[in-house]
Amino acid sequence: MSFYFGLVTRIDDVVIRFLLLHRTPLLTKAFYFITYFGEQMVIGIMLIILLAYLYLKKEMGYLYSCLFVFLATDASVYFIKIFVNRARPSADMAYYLETSKSFPSAHAAIALAFFGFVAYYLIKQTSEKNQKSAVIFSATLLVLLVGFSRLYLGEHYLSDVLAGFIVGGMWLIIGIIIRQKYFRASISSNTPSAL
């Protein structure tokens, strides 16, 4: 077990130092902008808009499932950070100061959970394969960019980001299962690909 954690730590160190050496002002500004798509407040605002939309559309199954995914992801990240208590990368590596613990990345977890659910909802609204592919590609690219921004800015280690993806992905899958198992009837009858 100690060998495994030692290997993870070495990989984390190599990755963050490599990105630090290749950090440029232009890319730093770009990823500083991208990282905001994983900020809790920014996603919180988008979540409120999405929930309001789902409420007006009377898509209560999606609404409850989306809220569950967000809250479960947020709570899991909060308690895991306390339990693991991993320090952030050193100040000379970080582009700006973060006060919370490092493991797992909340940006990565919440971005995957939220944008993953949005993608899930959107692909259920169309029967066009091209549109589904475009939604999946866009959501995947955005989530990966948010995760990479945390590495490029030196705010997290690689293992933090990967763990964040695992946490967010786990709750996303559970939320989708809940929606499909317990809220099947809540989908509008005119939805092309409704289950």
Beta strands, then each sheet from edge to edge (+ up, - down):
end
